Structure formats: structure tokens, C-alpha cells
Amino acid sequence: MLETLIKANNLSIKYPNTTENVIDKTDFEICDNEIFVLVGPSGCGKSTILQAVAGFIPADGDLSMSGQKITEPDWNRGVVFQNSSLYPWFTVEKNIGFGLKARGFSPEKIHQRVDYLLDIIGLSEQRKSKTFELSGGMKQRVAIARVLANKSELLLMDEPFGALDAFTRFRMQQLILDIWQKEKTSIFMITHDLNEAIRCGSRIAVMNNHDKKIIQTFSNQFQGIDVENIDDFDIEKKIDKFRSQILNLINS
Ligand SMILES: Nc1ncnc2c1ncn2[C@@H]1O[C@H](COP(=O)(O)OP(=O)(O)OP(=O)(O)O)[C@@H](O)[C@H]1O
């Protein structure tokens, strides 16, 4: 049984300029060392939940990480957005090591960690490039490494591959699965793409357009499978069924 890392109980969220709750009394848990994927229609409140977990916006109800109430952003929860802004005038390696430098780590420690991460994201050769010289997929890899550099316990990713082409997106999904296994990190990821959810998620949580909460969470037996290229007819049928089940809930 995995341990609970994030626990949300009766969580409600309102923005200063909204009269009604955007999220209304939702409950969920994110376990240690899982990839928890949240799917749902546009505008249902996925990013709002992620931002509350990050500590960017306040929420009513209970929201805690390892038993400690979340009240503000923390190094322990690293965030990657769809278009994460890097420091364009810094090199790749400086971008990755920036947070560690700010936290006062020694140059040797920073070098060691940056080397390791450059290798994981496959950008060792580009370490001296400025980030404006990189492709979109490379930039997202740097953004992920920059967050990983901090050894955050939880990686929060809001549509991290939404702006990438299908091929790059596919490779990035594999990268996330590899990182997840190597770094033993926990991940909370939002995606619009059900195939991505099924490929990456340990569990998949679903929202619809009107309940303002997570309505169901599924364990996912297909994690790691390239769901778009299956040569086993039985598995393909099972995945189709699973996908339809999720889609019906999203549209419910
Ligand atoms: N800063 C804000 N102030 C007021 N309302 C907001 C703010 N951010 C989001 N909202 C509203 O909250 C609701 C949920 O938005 P949110 O961005 O969380 O949805 P989402 O499911 O992540 O959407 P998408 O998939 O399109 O990114 C929407 O009605 C949105 O208009």
C-alpha cells in the first residue's frame, strides 16, 4: 500500500473575483511515488486544483502534504507549465542549476546534479547553449530538469506537453516515465490527451463540466504501454473500453 503524500478533504476554491466556488468540496489523495493524472473538459477546474496544491492560491477545507497544511509555494513541490519560462539569456546548465545556486548549494554539488540531469534529459551536448536557441521540446526538457534539480518530492505538471508536436510529445511521455522510475518522484499531471493519461498515469482522476470536483479515480493497469501502437488485439479492446469509460464520465 502506497503512502499518502497529498491529502485533500472537502476542498473548495474560489477566486477573489468569483462569487461561486470553482472547486466545490472535492476529496482526493496523491500517493507517494505515483503518477496521478487529472483529466476533464476545458474550464472544469483542473489547473485551479493544481495551483492550490502548489500553494499558489488559497483553498477552503483541508489540503496537506505529508500531514503539513499547504499554505504557500515550497521547493518540495516543483511546477512545470505548458510554456514554462526559462531565463533566455542563461545557458541550459545555468537554467537547471539556478534554483540550487539560489539555495546556496556548493558549485561542486550543483555541477554534479546538473551533469546527471543533462544526461537524463539528453541535452549534455547543449549545456552551453542559450535557451532561446532550443526547440520547444528541448525547452520543456530543460524546464523539467530545472524543477527536478531541486529534488522536489512532488512534480506538478500542467499540460506540460500541450504545445508540442505528436512525435515530441510521445518522446516526452517516455522521458517522464523514465524520470519517474529513476528519481522515484511523485507526479501530479494534467492533460487533455486521454492516451497520454493512460500511458503515463498510475491513477487517473476525472472531472466533468458541472460537478466542480473529482468525480472518480481509476487505477490504471495500462501505465507504460504505448497506447497508440498496440499489436495485441485483446489489450487494444480493453484500452478502448477504459478510454470510453473515462470519456463518458468527462461528458456526464
Ligand atoms: N484567476 C482567475 N480568476 C477568476 N476565475 C478564474 C481564474 N482562473 C481560472 N478561473 C476560472 O475558473 C474555472 C476553472 O479554470 P481552470 O483554469 O482551473 O480550468 P481547467 O480545467 O484547467 O481548464 P483548461 O483545461 O482549459 O486549462 C474557469 O471557469 C475559469 O474561467
The ligand as a Tripos MOL2 file, in Angstrom:
@<TRIPOS>MOLECULE
LIG
   31    33     1     0     0
SMALL
NO_CHARGES

@<TRIPOS>ATOM
      1 N1         -7.5110   33.8480  -11.9290 N.pl3     1 LIG1
      2 C1         -8.7900   33.5470  -12.1160 C.ar      1 LIG1
      3 N2         -9.7670   34.3970  -11.7160 N.ar      1 LIG1
      4 C2        -11.0670   34.0930  -11.8910 C.ar      1 LIG1
      5 N3        -11.5210   32.9600  -12.4500 N.ar      1 LIG1
      6 C3        -10.6000   32.0700  -12.8570 C.ar      1 LIG1
      7 C4         -9.1980   32.3060  -12.7200 C.ar      1 LIG1
      8 N4         -8.5290   31.2480  -13.2210 N.ar      1 LIG1
      9 C5         -9.4730   30.3950  -13.6570 C.ar      1 LIG1
     10 N5        -10.7120   30.8840  -13.4420 N.ar      1 LIG1
     11 C6        -11.9860   30.2130  -13.7690 C.3       1 LIG1
     12 O1        -12.0490   29.0110  -13.0430 O.3       1 LIG1
     13 C7        -12.6220   27.9760  -13.8300 C.3       1 LIG1
     14 C8        -11.6480   26.8040  -13.8870 C.3       1 LIG1
     15 O2        -10.4930   27.2040  -14.6020 O.3       1 LIG1
     16 P1         -9.2270   26.2610  -14.7530 P.3       1 LIG1
     17 O3         -8.1950   27.0280  -15.4800 O.co2     1 LIG1
     18 O4         -8.8920   25.7040  -13.4340 O.co2     1 LIG1
     19 O5         -9.8240   25.0930  -15.6710 O.3       1 LIG1
     20 P2         -9.0660   23.9410  -16.4610 P.3       1 LIG1
     21 O6         -9.8830   22.7170  -16.2830 O.co2     1 LIG1
     22 O7         -7.6520   23.8840  -16.0460 O.co2     1 LIG1
     23 O8         -9.1770   24.4770  -17.9510 O.3       1 LIG1
     24 P3         -8.2190   24.2050  -19.2190 P.3       1 LIG1
     25 O9         -8.2640   22.7160  -19.4540 O.co2     1 LIG1
     26 O10        -8.8910   24.9690  -20.3230 O.co2     1 LIG1
     27 O11        -6.8660   24.7180  -18.8840 O.co2     1 LIG1
     28 C9        -12.9360   28.5830  -15.1730 C.3       1 LIG1
     29 O12       -14.3020   28.9470  -15.1840 O.3       1 LIG1
     30 C10       -12.0600   29.7970  -15.2310 C.3       1 LIG1
     31 O13       -12.6410   30.8180  -16.0030 O.3       1 LIG1
@<TRIPOS>BOND
     1     1     2 1
     2     2     3 ar
     3     2     7 ar
     4     3     4 ar
     5     4     5 ar
     6     5     6 ar
     7     6     7 ar
     8     6    10 ar
     9     7     8 ar
    10     8     9 ar
    11     9    10 ar
    12    10    11 1
    13    11    12 1
    14    11    30 1
    15    12    13 1
    16    13    14 1
    17    13    28 1
    18    14    15 1
    19    15    16 1
    20    16    17 2
    21    16    18 1
    22    16    19 1
    23    19    20 1
    24    20    21 2
    25    20    22 1
    26    20    23 1
    27    23    24 1
    28    24    25 2
    29    24    26 1
    30    24    27 1
    31    28    29 1
    32    28    30 1
    33    30    31 1
@<TRIPOS>SUBSTRUCTURE
     1 LIG1         1 GROUP 0 **** ****
